[in-house]
Every structure is written in structure tokens, then in C-alpha cells.
Amino acid sequence: MSIDESVPAAVRRILTAVDEQDADAFVAAFAPDGFVDDWGRQFRGPERIRSWSDNEFIGKRVTFSGTEVSTPGNPITLATQVGGDGFNGPSHFTFDVQADLVASMTITA
């Protein structure tokens, strides 16, 4: 996946982790108190993020295609087509980056 260099390094690490199906790199991109908000369900901290990812994200062989920045800045929102063995369809991923780590990743339609 080729993504714009204006995307923060922490978000690029998440996108690379998705491409490489690397759960360790995915979790490591988050701040210690960071969280995933998956359509209103929150998973805070590395253990809960890992569990969510194992059951619903990288563990479901998630893929992104056609990823582009829909709202630049911080927070930054990426629009992508999600594939894999779980949810499939268009989604928006909004990332709040603090100190080169992801403070939050919010998934919406």
C-alpha cells in the first residue's frame, strides 16, 4: 500500500502492521493508555487492544484497499475498503496521534 507521507509515522506503522498481518507491531503503535473505538465499543490498553485485534482485526486477516486521507490533520481520518474474514465494506479510521504514538483509533462507517 502506498500512503501519503503526510500521514503520521504512527499511523503508517499501523497500516504496515495491517499489510504484514503483524499483531505485535499493531499493538506497539499505540500509547500505553491508547484505545480502539470499534463502532462505539472501546478497547483500552495493550491487552484489550491485542484481544480485540486477535478476535476481530488482524486475527481475521483484515485487509485495506483504496486507502486515502479523507480528513487531514490530527486527528487524521483515512477512508478505506476493509476486507478479510470479518467485517467487509467501506470504513473510516480516525487516528489521534500524540508523541509519535496512536492515542486512539476510531472506526466508523
Summary of the structure (lengths in Angstrom):
residues: 109
radius of gyration: 12.2
end to end distance: 21.1
largest distance: 32.8
contacts: 324
relative contact order: 0.22
helix: 29%
strand: 44%
